[in-house]
Every structure is written in structure tokens, then in C-alpha cells.
Amino acid sequence: AHETSDLAVGAQLSLGMQMNRDNDIVRGLGFVTLYAAYLEESIDQVMERLFLIKDVTDKERKFPTSQKITWCTTALRSLDSDELADLIGFLDVAKVLLEQRNEVIHGRIYAGNDRSNDLKSGRRGVPNREVTSDELYNLAEEIFEVQAMVPNLKYFATMRAIAAKINA
């Protein structure tokens, strides 16, 4: 893992993975699910790195991922390092992407006669909406790109900030 500038991060994201889109909603949903699992693993890696400044209990290791992200961002902010803003920002983006993942994974997709696909939420009061394979492929690509960044972005800055806190 190595430090990257904001410009390099932008270049990596703009050159991101392009998926072969085949209009298959189920395949797109599968990629969302798979890449979200990789993103969750990346968040676990950040959490384990932070054990040097904050014990990680077994209970915390079993937190839902959104709570793990909150745990990580709280620990990172406690380091008082301006260098870590990008990592905190990517963790916030990860939380939003995982919420979007939850919407499509926990919803039900019904194909209509007009070739539309309605997403019906598992939550009361949430209106139905159309979902497309492009939407799912876009989400999968965004999750893939963020999961690749999260465990590596600002690795050395994180370790410097941890060392400074321990040695203070």
C-alpha cells in the first residue's frame, strides 16, 4: 500500500474498471453483491489497523458494516491528522454505496410486461421505483473502485498519525 495524491486518486477512478454490460439485471445484482463483500473486507482491514490506538472487541468486529465505518471514522478523527481527510471521505462514500446496495439487495425486483423492472422495497412507506441493469452495473463499478481504495488510501499517513498518538 502507498500514499497517492488527490490527482492520482482521481486518475485511478476515471480509469476505473469497465464492466461488460449485457442488460442482465440478475448479473448486475450479483456484481453489486460480490463487490460489496469485498468493500466490507476492506473496511475490516482499516478497522484492524486502528487497533493500535483503540481496542477492537469481538462485539465490534461483529458490528454491521455501517457501524464499523462509524467506528473507523471516529478513531481516524481522534488522530487529529489533516492527512486522513481523504480516507474519512472514502469511508463516508462507502457507507452511502452500501446503503444503495441494501436498497437493491433487500428489495424485490418484479419484471413487467412493458419490459420495466420495478423495485419494491422491503420497508413500509418506500415507494416502488424502476431499476435498470445500467443502474446496477454503475453501482457495482462504484463499489469496486471504492473497495480498492479504502484499505490502501492514506496507509502511511494513518500509520504516522498512529505513531504520533502513541508516542505523544
PyMOL commands that set and color helices and strands:
alter all, ss='L'
color gray80, all
select helices_A, chain A and resi 6-14+25-52+58-61+65-77+82-106+133-149+155-167
alter helices_A, ss='H'
color red, helices_A
select strands_A, chain A and resi 108-111+117-120+129-130
alter strands_A, ss='S'
color yellow, strands_A
deselect
rebuild
show_as cartoon
